[in-house]
Amino acid sequence: MSAAANALRGEGELRIGGATHVLRPSFGALVAAEAELGPLFALVERAADGRLALGEMATLFWHCIAERPAALTREAVGEAVVAAGLAGATPALRLLLGQILQGR
């Protein structure tokens, strides 16, 4: 489990398997997400149009988890998104997409 999220750094939180993990949209995390998902601006556009796929959301979260434990799997991140539902995952997604557009 990571430390508490720091809103001033543009961090969010995601609950996975009973633990809260910090989502930190660092340069390295966003580059890794972009390498897998394609251009981040296109990702933001898909999200704005309501066309962001569940797998894309989970992938973005996966890459942005700070201090990711070795035992944490991508599947667990996806399951956490499903368990939270779109309404539960949206605040973290909104924060990450806002950071992509606005920076820190």
PDB file as gemmi writes it, atoms N, CA and C in Angstrom:
CRYST1    1.000    1.000    1.000  90.00  90.00  90.00 P 1                      
ATOM      1  N   MET A   1       0.844  -1.175   0.000  1.00  0.00           N  
ATOM      2  CA  MET A   1       0.000   0.000   0.000  1.00  0.00           C  
ATOM      3  C   MET A   1       0.886   1.233   0.000  1.00  0.00           C  
ATOM      4  N   SER A   2       0.538   2.219  -0.774  1.00  0.00           N  
ATOM      5  CA  SER A   2       1.283   3.460  -0.879  1.00  0.00           C  
ATOM      6  C   SER A   2       0.831   4.449   0.177  1.00  0.00           C  
ATOM      7  N   ALA A   3       1.578   5.539   0.290  1.00  0.00           N  
ATOM      8  CA  ALA A   3       1.199   6.632   1.177  1.00  0.00           C  
ATOM      9  C   ALA A   3      -0.060   7.300   0.623  1.00  0.00           C  
ATOM     10  N   ALA A   4      -0.614   8.227   1.377  1.00  0.00           N  
ATOM     11  CA  ALA A   4      -1.816   8.930   0.934  1.00  0.00           C  
ATOM     12  C   ALA A   4      -1.513   9.785  -0.289  1.00  0.00           C  
ATOM     13  N   ALA A   5      -2.507   9.921  -1.151  1.00  0.00           N  
ATOM     14  CA  ALA A   5      -2.354  10.732  -2.357  1.00  0.00           C  
ATOM     15  C   ALA A   5      -2.199  12.201  -1.989  1.00  0.00           C  
ATOM     16  N   ASN A   6      -1.405  12.904  -2.776  1.00  0.00           N  
ATOM     17  CA  ASN A   6      -1.157  14.324  -2.583  1.00  0.00           C  
ATOM     18  C   ASN A   6      -1.830  15.065  -3.736  1.00  0.00           C  
ATOM     19  N   ALA A   7      -2.950  15.693  -3.457  1.00  0.00           N  
ATOM     20  CA  ALA A   7      -3.710  16.394  -4.501  1.00  0.00           C  
ATOM     21  C   ALA A   7      -2.892  17.506  -5.143  1.00  0.00           C  
ATOM     22  N   LEU A   8      -1.986  18.116  -4.404  1.00  0.00           N  
ATOM     23  CA  LEU A   8      -1.161  19.185  -4.954  1.00  0.00           C  
ATOM     24  C   LEU A   8      -0.209  18.671  -6.028  1.00  0.00           C  
ATOM     25  N   ARG A   9       0.096  17.380  -5.993  1.00  0.00           N  
ATOM     26  CA  ARG A   9       0.948  16.760  -7.010  1.00  0.00           C  
ATOM     27  C   ARG A   9       0.123  16.134  -8.122  1.00  0.00           C  
ATOM     28  N   GLY A  10      -1.192  16.275  -8.060  1.00  0.00           N  
ATOM     29  CA  GLY A  10      -2.061  15.707  -9.075  1.00  0.00           C  
ATOM     30  C   GLY A  10      -2.294  14.225  -8.906  1.00  0.00           C  
ATOM     31  N   GLU A  11      -2.130  13.739  -7.680  1.00  0.00           N  
ATOM     32  CA  GLU A  11      -2.298  12.311  -7.408  1.00  0.00           C  
ATOM     33  C   GLU A  11      -3.741  11.981  -7.049  1.00  0.00           C  
ATOM     34  N   GLY A  12      -4.136  10.761  -7.351  1.00  0.00           N  
ATOM     35  CA  GLY A  12      -5.438  10.235  -6.978  1.00  0.00           C  
ATOM     36  C   GLY A  12      -5.266   8.911  -6.265  1.00  0.00           C  
ATOM     37  N   GLU A  13      -6.377   8.268  -5.978  1.00  0.00           N  
ATOM     38  CA  GLU A  13      -6.340   6.987  -5.276  1.00  0.00           C  
ATOM     39  C   GLU A  13      -7.256   5.984  -5.956  1.00  0.00           C  
ATOM     40  N   LEU A  14      -6.871   4.718  -5.847  1.00  0.00           N  
ATOM     41  CA  LEU A  14      -7.678   3.616  -6.354  1.00  0.00           C  
ATOM     42  C   LEU A  14      -7.591   2.487  -5.355  1.00  0.00           C  
ATOM     43  N   ARG A  15      -8.760   1.961  -4.976  1.00  0.00           N  
ATOM     44  CA  ARG A  15      -8.806   0.811  -4.061  1.00  0.00           C  
ATOM     45  C   ARG A  15      -8.701  -0.467  -4.853  1.00  0.00           C  
ATOM     46  N   ILE A  16      -7.728  -1.289  -4.468  1.00  0.00           N  
ATOM     47  CA  ILE A  16      -7.509  -2.567  -5.151  1.00  0.00           C  
ATOM     48  C   ILE A  16      -7.334  -3.628  -4.081  1.00  0.00           C  
ATOM     49  N   GLY A  17      -8.240  -4.590  -4.058  1.00  0.00           N  
ATOM     50  CA  GLY A  17      -8.122  -5.703  -3.123  1.00  0.00           C  
ATOM     51  C   GLY A  17      -8.031  -5.285  -1.665  1.00  0.00           C  
ATOM     52  N   GLY A  18      -8.769  -4.272  -1.268  1.00  0.00           N  
ATOM     53  CA  GLY A  18      -8.787  -3.842   0.119  1.00  0.00           C  
ATOM     54  C   GLY A  18      -7.696  -2.856   0.495  1.00  0.00           C  
ATOM     55  N   ALA A  19      -6.801  -2.530  -0.436  1.00  0.00           N  
ATOM     56  CA  ALA A  19      -5.731  -1.562  -0.171  1.00  0.00           C  
ATOM     57  C   ALA A  19      -5.918  -0.349  -1.078  1.00  0.00           C  
ATOM     58  N   THR A  20      -5.557   0.805  -0.577  1.00  0.00           N  
ATOM     59  CA  THR A  20      -5.632   2.030  -1.370  1.00  0.00           C  
ATOM     60  C   THR A  20      -4.256   2.316  -1.964  1.00  0.00           C  
ATOM     61  N   HIS A  21      -4.231   2.516  -3.270  1.00  0.00           N  
ATOM     62  CA  HIS A  21      -2.985   2.782  -3.988  1.00  0.00           C  
ATOM     63  C   HIS A  21      -3.021   4.179  -4.568  1.00  0.00           C  
ATOM     64  N   VAL A  22      -1.885   4.848  -4.527  1.00  0.00           N  
ATOM     65  CA  VAL A  22      -1.759   6.192  -5.081  1.00  0.00           C  
ATOM     66  C   VAL A  22      -1.563   6.094  -6.590  1.00  0.00           C  
ATOM     67  N   LEU A  23      -2.309   6.907  -7.311  1.00  0.00           N  
ATOM     68  CA  LEU A  23      -2.140   7.041  -8.756  1.00  0.00           C  
ATOM     69  C   LEU A  23      -1.367   8.336  -8.988  1.00  0.00           C  
ATOM     70  N   ARG A  24      -0.172   8.204  -9.544  1.00  0.00           N  
ATOM     71  CA  ARG A  24       0.697   9.364  -9.769  1.00  0.00           C  
ATOM     72  C   ARG A  24       0.994   9.462 -11.269  1.00  0.00           C  
ATOM     73  N   PRO A  25       0.457  10.484 -11.927  1.00  0.00           N  
ATOM     74  CA  PRO A  25       0.677  10.625 -13.373  1.00  0.00           C  
ATOM     75  C   PRO A  25       2.037  11.245 -13.682  1.00  0.00           C  
ATOM     76  N   SER A  26       3.097  10.530 -13.353  1.00  0.00           N  
ATOM     77  CA  SER A  26       4.456  11.010 -13.615  1.00  0.00           C  
ATOM     78  C   SER A  26       4.747  10.921 -15.114  1.00  0.00           C  
ATOM     79  N   PHE A  27       5.802  11.583 -15.519  1.00  0.00           N  
ATOM     80  CA  PHE A  27       6.207  11.540 -16.924  1.00  0.00           C  
ATOM     81  C   PHE A  27       6.437  10.100 -17.374  1.00  0.00           C  
ATOM     82  N   GLY A  28       7.178   9.354 -16.580  1.00  0.00           N  
ATOM     83  CA  GLY A  28       7.468   7.964 -16.934  1.00  0.00           C  
ATOM     84  C   GLY A  28       6.211   7.119 -17.046  1.00  0.00           C  
ATOM     85  N   ALA A  29       5.278   7.314 -16.121  1.00  0.00           N  
ATOM     86  CA  ALA A  29       4.026   6.550 -16.146  1.00  0.00           C  
ATOM     87  C   ALA A  29       3.200   6.890 -17.382  1.00  0.00           C  
ATOM     88  N   LEU A  30       3.138   8.165 -17.718  1.00  0.00           N  
ATOM     89  CA  LEU A  30       2.345   8.578 -18.881  1.00  0.00           C  
ATOM     90  C   LEU A  30       2.990   8.150 -20.193  1.00  0.00           C  
ATOM     91  N   VAL A  31       4.317   8.147 -20.246  1.00  0.00           N  
ATOM     92  CA  VAL A  31       5.013   7.665 -21.446  1.00  0.00           C  
ATOM     93  C   VAL A  31       4.731   6.176 -21.636  1.00  0.00           C  
ATOM     94  N   ALA A  32       4.779   5.414 -20.547  1.00  0.00           N  
ATOM     95  CA  ALA A  32       4.498   3.975 -20.632  1.00  0.00           C  
ATOM     96  C   ALA A  32       3.054   3.727 -21.059  1.00  0.00           C  
ATOM     97  N   ALA A  33       2.123   4.506 -20.514  1.00  0.00           N  
ATOM     98  CA  ALA A  33       0.716   4.363 -20.897  1.00  0.00           C  
ATOM     99  C   ALA A  33       0.531   4.716 -22.373  1.00  0.00           C  
ATOM    100  N   GLU A  34       1.180   5.786 -22.800  1.00  0.00           N  
ATOM    101  CA  GLU A  34       1.056   6.215 -24.193  1.00  0.00           C  
ATOM    102  C   GLU A  34       1.639   5.176 -25.148  1.00  0.00           C  
ATOM    103  N   ALA A  35       2.734   4.534 -24.755  1.00  0.00           N  
ATOM    104  CA  ALA A  35       3.343   3.504 -25.592  1.00  0.00           C  
ATOM    105  C   ALA A  35       2.384   2.339 -25.821  1.00  0.00           C  
ATOM    106  N   GLU A  36       1.550   2.087 -24.838  1.00  0.00           N  
ATOM    107  CA  GLU A  36       0.606   0.969 -24.945  1.00  0.00           C  
ATOM    108  C   GLU A  36      -0.738   1.380 -25.532  1.00  0.00           C  
ATOM    109  N   LEU A  37      -1.201   2.583 -25.190  1.00  0.00           N  
ATOM    110  CA  LEU A  37      -2.549   3.010 -25.557  1.00  0.00           C  
ATOM    111  C   LEU A  37      -2.622   3.939 -26.763  1.00  0.00           C  
ATOM    112  N   GLY A  38      -1.487   4.438 -27.190  1.00  0.00           N  
ATOM    113  CA  GLY A  38      -1.485   5.433 -28.260  1.00  0.00           C  
ATOM    114  C   GLY A  38      -1.462   6.831 -27.655  1.00  0.00           C  
ATOM    115  N   PRO A  39      -1.550   7.842 -28.507  1.00  0.00           N  
ATOM    116  CA  PRO A  39      -1.444   9.221 -28.036  1.00  0.00           C  
ATOM    117  C   PRO A  39      -2.438   9.536 -26.907  1.00  0.00           C  
ATOM    118  N   LEU A  40      -1.931  10.209 -25.896  1.00  0.00           N  
ATOM    119  CA  LEU A  40      -2.768  10.518 -24.737  1.00  0.00           C  
ATOM    120  C   LEU A  40      -3.869  11.508 -25.074  1.00  0.00           C  
ATOM    121  N   PHE A  41      -3.611  12.421 -26.000  1.00  0.00           N  
ATOM    122  CA  PHE A  41      -4.664  13.355 -26.374  1.00  0.00           C  
ATOM    123  C   PHE A  41      -5.847  12.612 -26.984  1.00  0.00           C  
ATOM    124  N   ALA A  42      -5.569  11.585 -27.796  1.00  0.00           N  
ATOM    125  CA  ALA A  42      -6.634  10.770 -28.374  1.00  0.00           C  
ATOM    126  C   ALA A  42      -7.387  10.012 -27.273  1.00  0.00           C  
ATOM    127  N   LEU A  43      -6.661   9.579 -26.248  1.00  0.00           N  
ATOM    128  CA  LEU A  43      -7.294   8.911 -25.103  1.00  0.00           C  
ATOM    129  C   LEU A  43      -8.261   9.869 -24.406  1.00  0.00           C  
ATOM    130  N   VAL A  44      -7.828  11.092 -24.205  1.00  0.00           N  
ATOM    131  CA  VAL A  44      -8.688  12.102 -23.578  1.00  0.00           C  
ATOM    132  C   VAL A  44      -9.914  12.367 -24.448  1.00  0.00           C  
ATOM    133  N   GLU A  45      -9.717  12.452 -25.755  1.00  0.00           N  
ATOM    134  CA  GLU A  45     -10.846  12.677 -26.664  1.00  0.00           C  
ATOM    135  C   GLU A  45     -11.849  11.525 -26.603  1.00  0.00           C  
ATOM    136  N   ARG A  46     -11.340  10.290 -26.569  1.00  0.00           N  
ATOM    137  CA  ARG A  46     -12.247   9.133 -26.466  1.00  0.00           C  
ATOM    138  C   ARG A  46     -13.023   9.191 -25.160  1.00  0.00           C  
ATOM    139  N   ALA A  47     -12.352   9.554 -24.090  1.00  0.00           N  
ATOM    140  CA  ALA A  47     -13.027   9.658 -22.794  1.00  0.00           C  
ATOM    141  C   ALA A  47     -14.107  10.733 -22.848  1.00  0.00           C  
ATOM    142  N   ALA A  48     -13.807  11.870 -23.442  1.00  0.00           N  
ATOM    143  CA  ALA A  48     -14.775  12.962 -23.538  1.00  0.00           C  
ATOM    144  C   ALA A  48     -15.986  12.571 -24.366  1.00  0.00           C  
ATOM    145  N   ASP A  49     -15.762  11.704 -25.363  1.00  0.00           N  
ATOM    146  CA  ASP A  49     -16.850  11.244 -26.228  1.00  0.00           C  
ATOM    147  C   ASP A  49     -17.578  10.026 -25.663  1.00  0.00           C  
ATOM    148  N   GLY A  50     -17.157   9.562 -24.485  1.00  0.00           N  
ATOM    149  CA  GLY A  50     -17.786   8.381 -23.896  1.00  0.00           C  
ATOM    150  C   GLY A  50     -17.360   7.090 -24.569  1.00  0.00           C  
ATOM    151  N   ARG A  51     -16.191   7.093 -25.224  1.00  0.00           N  
ATOM    152  CA  ARG A  51     -15.725   5.918 -25.949  1.00  0.00           C  
ATOM    153  C   ARG A  51     -14.487   5.290 -25.335  1.00  0.00           C  
ATOM    154  N   LEU A  52     -14.183   5.630 -24.100  1.00  0.00           N  
ATOM    155  CA  LEU A  52     -13.019   5.046 -23.437  1.00  0.00           C  
ATOM    156  C   LEU A  52     -13.365   3.630 -22.998  1.00  0.00           C  
ATOM    157  N   ALA A  53     -12.572   2.681 -23.423  1.00  0.00           N  
ATOM    158  CA  ALA A  53     -12.821   1.274 -23.100  1.00  0.00           C  
ATOM    159  C   ALA A  53     -12.359   0.965 -21.673  1.00  0.00           C  
ATOM    160  N   LEU A  54     -12.984   0.017 -21.071  1.00  0.00           N  
ATOM    161  CA  LEU A  54     -12.640  -0.411 -19.713  1.00  0.00           C  
ATOM    162  C   LEU A  54     -11.166  -0.820 -19.622  1.00  0.00           C  
ATOM    163  N   GLY A  55     -10.690  -1.543 -20.611  1.00  0.00           N  
ATOM    164  CA  GLY A  55      -9.288  -1.958 -20.632  1.00  0.00           C  
ATOM    165  C   GLY A  55      -8.336  -0.775 -20.709  1.00  0.00           C  
ATOM    166  N   GLU A  56      -8.723   0.271 -21.427  1.00  0.00           N  
ATOM    167  CA  GLU A  56      -7.887   1.469 -21.513  1.00  0.00           C  
ATOM    168  C   GLU A  56      -7.803   2.164 -20.153  1.00  0.00           C  
ATOM    169  N   MET A  57      -8.921   2.232 -19.474  1.00  0.00           N  
ATOM    170  CA  MET A  57      -8.936   2.845 -18.145  1.00  0.00           C  
ATOM    171  C   MET A  57      -8.043   2.059 -17.197  1.00  0.00           C  
ATOM    172  N   ALA A  58      -8.191   0.749 -17.191  1.00  0.00           N  
ATOM    173  CA  ALA A  58      -7.377  -0.089 -16.311  1.00  0.00           C  
ATOM    174  C   ALA A  58      -5.888   0.027 -16.656  1.00  0.00           C  
ATOM    175  N   THR A  59      -5.568   0.124 -17.946  1.00  0.00           N  
ATOM    176  CA  THR A  59      -4.174   0.265 -18.364  1.00  0.00           C  
ATOM    177  C   THR A  59      -3.593   1.583 -17.891  1.00  0.00           C  
ATOM    178  N   LEU A  60      -4.338   2.665 -18.024  1.00  0.00           N  
ATOM    179  CA  LEU A  60      -3.874   3.964 -17.539  1.00  0.00           C  
ATOM    180  C   LEU A  60      -3.630   3.913 -16.033  1.00  0.00           C  
ATOM    181  N   PHE A  61      -4.567   3.336 -15.300  1.00  0.00           N  
ATOM    182  CA  PHE A  61      -4.398   3.197 -13.848  1.00  0.00           C  
ATOM    183  C   PHE A  61      -3.160   2.364 -13.529  1.00  0.00           C  
ATOM    184  N   TRP A  62      -2.982   1.240 -14.235  1.00  0.00           N  
ATOM    185  CA  TRP A  62      -1.846   0.342 -13.995  1.00  0.00           C  
ATOM    186  C   TRP A  62      -0.522   1.098 -14.083  1.00  0.00           C  
ATOM    187  N   HIS A  63      -0.376   1.862 -15.143  1.00  0.00           N  
ATOM    188  CA  HIS A  63       0.885   2.569 -15.343  1.00  0.00           C  
ATOM    189  C   HIS A  63       1.087   3.700 -14.335  1.00  0.00           C  
ATOM    190  N   CYS A  64       0.002   4.245 -13.801  1.00  0.00           N  
ATOM    191  CA  CYS A  64       0.109   5.386 -12.886  1.00  0.00           C  
ATOM    192  C   CYS A  64       0.170   4.983 -11.410  1.00  0.00           C  
ATOM    193  N   ILE A  65       0.086   3.699 -11.100  1.00  0.00           N  
ATOM    194  CA  ILE A  65       0.182   3.290  -9.695  1.00  0.00           C  
ATOM    195  C   ILE A  65       1.602   3.534  -9.208  1.00  0.00           C  
ATOM    196  N   ALA A  66       1.720   4.377  -8.216  1.00  0.00           N  
ATOM    197  CA  ALA A  66       3.028   4.672  -7.620  1.00  0.00           C  
ATOM    198  C   ALA A  66       3.390   3.549  -6.660  1.00  0.00           C  
ATOM    199  N   GLU A  67       4.644   3.223  -6.577  1.00  0.00           N  
ATOM    200  CA  GLU A  67       5.110   2.198  -5.636  1.00  0.00           C  
ATOM    201  C   GLU A  67       4.290   0.916  -5.762  1.00  0.00           C  
ATOM    202  N   ARG A  68       4.159   0.461  -6.997  1.00  0.00           N  
ATOM    203  CA  ARG A  68       3.342  -0.723  -7.279  1.00  0.00           C  
ATOM    204  C   ARG A  68       3.977  -1.960  -6.666  1.00  0.00           C  
ATOM    205  N   PRO A  69       3.236  -2.659  -5.794  1.00  0.00           N  
ATOM    206  CA  PRO A  69       3.771  -3.895  -5.195  1.00  0.00           C  
ATOM    207  C   PRO A  69       3.996  -4.968  -6.261  1.00  0.00           C  
ATOM    208  N   ALA A  70       5.026  -5.756  -6.088  1.00  0.00           N  
ATOM    209  CA  ALA A  70       5.351  -6.804  -7.047  1.00  0.00           C  
ATOM    210  C   ALA A  70       4.207  -7.811  -7.204  1.00  0.00           C  
ATOM    211  N   ALA A  71       3.453  -8.023  -6.156  1.00  0.00           N  
ATOM    212  CA  ALA A  71       2.377  -9.012  -6.197  1.00  0.00           C  
ATOM    213  C   ALA A  71       1.113  -8.493  -6.898  1.00  0.00           C  
ATOM    214  N   LEU A  72       1.033  -7.191  -7.133  1.00  0.00           N  
ATOM    215  CA  LEU A  72      -0.144  -6.616  -7.777  1.00  0.00           C  
ATOM    216  C   LEU A  72      -0.130  -6.947  -9.261  1.00  0.00           C  
ATOM    217  N   THR A  73      -1.263  -7.401  -9.782  1.00  0.00           N  
ATOM    218  CA  THR A  73      -1.361  -7.764 -11.192  1.00  0.00           C  
ATOM    219  C   THR A  73      -2.260  -6.777 -11.934  1.00  0.00           C  
ATOM    220  N   ARG A  74      -2.083  -6.740 -13.234  1.00  0.00           N  
ATOM    221  CA  ARG A  74      -2.956  -5.905 -14.069  1.00  0.00           C  
ATOM    222  C   ARG A  74      -4.396  -6.381 -13.971  1.00  0.00           C  
ATOM    223  N   GLU A  75      -4.559  -7.687 -13.872  1.00  0.00           N  
ATOM    224  CA  GLU A  75      -5.910  -8.235 -13.744  1.00  0.00           C  
ATOM    225  C   GLU A  75      -6.581  -7.717 -12.474  1.00  0.00           C  
ATOM    226  N   ALA A  76      -5.835  -7.622 -11.385  1.00  0.00           N  
ATOM    227  CA  ALA A  76      -6.393  -7.100 -10.136  1.00  0.00           C  
ATOM    228  C   ALA A  76      -6.816  -5.646 -10.291  1.00  0.00           C  
ATOM    229  N   VAL A  77      -6.059  -4.883 -11.054  1.00  0.00           N  
ATOM    230  CA  VAL A  77      -6.431  -3.486 -11.303  1.00  0.00           C  
ATOM    231  C   VAL A  77      -7.743  -3.442 -12.093  1.00  0.00           C  
ATOM    232  N   GLY A  78      -7.836  -4.259 -13.128  1.00  0.00           N  
ATOM    233  CA  GLY A  78      -9.069  -4.323 -13.909  1.00  0.00           C  
ATOM    234  C   GLY A  78     -10.255  -4.753 -13.072  1.00  0.00           C  
ATOM    235  N   GLU A  79     -10.046  -5.746 -12.231  1.00  0.00           N  
ATOM    236  CA  GLU A  79     -11.128  -6.210 -11.348  1.00  0.00           C  
ATOM    237  C   GLU A  79     -11.544  -5.116 -10.363  1.00  0.00           C  
ATOM    238  N   ALA A  80     -10.576  -4.318  -9.909  1.00  0.00           N  
ATOM    239  CA  ALA A  80     -10.897  -3.215  -8.997  1.00  0.00           C  
ATOM    240  C   ALA A  80     -11.759  -2.176  -9.693  1.00  0.00           C  
ATOM    241  N   VAL A  81     -11.473  -1.920 -10.955  1.00  0.00           N  
ATOM    242  CA  VAL A  81     -12.278  -0.965 -11.723  1.00  0.00           C  
ATOM    243  C   VAL A  81     -13.700  -1.494 -11.873  1.00  0.00           C  
ATOM    244  N   VAL A  82     -13.826  -2.781 -12.189  1.00  0.00           N  
ATOM    245  CA  VAL A  82     -15.150  -3.389 -12.317  1.00  0.00           C  
ATOM    246  C   VAL A  82     -15.881  -3.357 -10.978  1.00  0.00           C  
ATOM    247  N   ALA A  83     -15.171  -3.687  -9.894  1.00  0.00           N  
ATOM    248  CA  ALA A  83     -15.791  -3.699  -8.565  1.00  0.00           C  
ATOM    249  C   ALA A  83     -16.269  -2.306  -8.152  1.00  0.00           C  
ATOM    250  N   ALA A  84     -15.490  -1.277  -8.495  1.00  0.00           N  
ATOM    251  CA  ALA A  84     -15.861   0.098  -8.140  1.00  0.00           C  
ATOM    252  C   ALA A  84     -16.986   0.605  -9.028  1.00  0.00           C  
ATOM    253  N   GLY A  85     -17.089   0.030 -10.216  1.00  0.00           N  
ATOM    254  CA  GLY A  85     -18.061   0.528 -11.177  1.00  0.00           C  
ATOM    255  C   GLY A  85     -17.547   1.809 -11.807  1.00  0.00           C  
ATOM    256  N   LEU A  86     -18.180   2.208 -12.899  1.00  0.00           N  
ATOM    257  CA  LEU A  86     -17.731   3.414 -13.583  1.00  0.00           C  
ATOM    258  C   LEU A  86     -17.847   4.644 -12.684  1.00  0.00           C  
ATOM    259  N   ALA A  87     -18.895   4.706 -11.894  1.00  0.00           N  
ATOM    260  CA  ALA A  87     -19.062   5.854 -10.994  1.00  0.00           C  
ATOM    261  C   ALA A  87     -17.945   5.903  -9.958  1.00  0.00           C  
ATOM    262  N   GLY A  88     -17.516   4.754  -9.464  1.00  0.00           N  
ATOM    263  CA  GLY A  88     -16.458   4.709  -8.465  1.00  0.00           C  
ATOM    264  C   GLY A  88     -15.081   4.978  -9.032  1.00  0.00           C  
ATOM    265  N   ALA A  89     -14.857   4.621 -10.288  1.00  0.00           N  
ATOM    266  CA  ALA A  89     -13.548   4.813 -10.912  1.00  0.00           C  
ATOM    267  C   ALA A  89     -13.410   6.180 -11.575  1.00  0.00           C  
ATOM    268  N   THR A  90     -14.524   6.841 -11.827  1.00  0.00           N  
ATOM    269  CA  THR A  90     -14.492   8.110 -12.547  1.00  0.00           C  
ATOM    270  C   THR A  90     -13.699   9.212 -11.855  1.00  0.00           C  
ATOM    271  N   PRO A  91     -13.781   9.382 -10.530  1.00  0.00           N  
ATOM    272  CA  PRO A  91     -12.980  10.460  -9.922  1.00  0.00           C  
ATOM    273  C   PRO A  91     -11.478  10.316 -10.190  1.00  0.00           C  
ATOM    274  N   ALA A  92     -10.957   9.112 -10.076  1.00  0.00           N  
ATOM    275  CA  ALA A  92      -9.534   8.895 -10.341  1.00  0.00           C  
ATOM    276  C   ALA A  92      -9.229   9.121 -11.820  1.00  0.00           C  
ATOM    277  N   LEU A  93     -10.095   8.658 -12.687  1.00  0.00           N  
ATOM    278  CA  LEU A  93      -9.907   8.853 -14.124  1.00  0.00           C  
ATOM    279  C   LEU A  93      -9.938  10.333 -14.471  1.00  0.00           C  
ATOM    280  N   ARG A  94     -10.898  11.045 -13.932  1.00  0.00           N  
ATOM    281  CA  ARG A  94     -11.027  12.480 -14.197  1.00  0.00           C  
ATOM    282  C   ARG A  94      -9.752  13.220 -13.777  1.00  0.00           C  
ATOM    283  N   LEU A  95      -9.221  12.838 -12.622  1.00  0.00           N  
ATOM    284  CA  LEU A  95      -8.004  13.473 -12.128  1.00  0.00           C  
ATOM    285  C   LEU A  95      -6.834  13.219 -13.077  1.00  0.00           C  
ATOM    286  N   LEU A  96      -6.654  11.973 -13.500  1.00  0.00           N  
ATOM    287  CA  LEU A  96      -5.549  11.648 -14.396  1.00  0.00           C  
ATOM    288  C   LEU A  96      -5.704  12.339 -15.749  1.00  0.00           C  
ATOM    289  N   LEU A  97      -6.904  12.343 -16.290  1.00  0.00           N  
ATOM    290  CA  LEU A  97      -7.121  13.003 -17.573  1.00  0.00           C  
ATOM    291  C   LEU A  97      -6.899  14.507 -17.461  1.00  0.00           C  
ATOM    292  N   GLY A  98      -7.308  15.084 -16.329  1.00  0.00           N  
ATOM    293  CA  GLY A  98      -7.059  16.506 -16.090  1.00  0.00           C  
ATOM    294  C   GLY A  98      -5.575  16.813 -16.049  1.00  0.00           C  
ATOM    295  N   GLN A  99      -4.797  15.936 -15.433  1.00  0.00           N  
ATOM    296  CA  GLN A  99      -3.349  16.130 -15.377  1.00  0.00           C  
ATOM    297  C   GLN A  99      -2.716  16.007 -16.749  1.00  0.00           C  
ATOM    298  N   ILE A 100      -3.240  15.110 -17.561  1.00  0.00           N  
ATOM    299  CA  ILE A 100      -2.730  14.956 -18.922  1.00  0.00           C  
ATOM    300  C   ILE A 100      -2.956  16.248 -19.701  1.00  0.00           C  
ATOM    301  N   LEU A 101      -4.120  16.859 -19.543  1.00  0.00           N  
ATOM    302  CA  LEU A 101      -4.440  18.078 -20.276  1.00  0.00           C  
ATOM    303  C   LEU A 101      -3.768  19.323 -19.710  1.00  0.00           C  
ATOM    304  N   GLN A 102      -3.722  19.423 -18.379  1.00  0.00           N  
ATOM    305  CA  GLN A 102      -3.281  20.663 -17.758  1.00  0.00           C  
ATOM    306  C   GLN A 102      -1.847  20.639 -17.252  1.00  0.00           C  
ATOM    307  N   GLY A 103      -1.327  19.465 -16.971  1.00  0.00           N  
ATOM    308  CA  GLY A 103      -0.016  19.373 -16.341  1.00  0.00           C  
ATOM    309  C   GLY A 103      -0.110  19.766 -14.884  1.00  0.00           C  
ATOM    310  N   ARG A 104       1.028  19.888 -14.244  1.00  0.00           N  
ATOM    311  CA  ARG A 104       1.040  20.231 -12.819  1.00  0.00           C  
ATOM    312  C   ARG A 104       1.449  21.649 -12.608  1.00  0.00           C  
TER     313      ARG A 104                                                      
END                                                                             
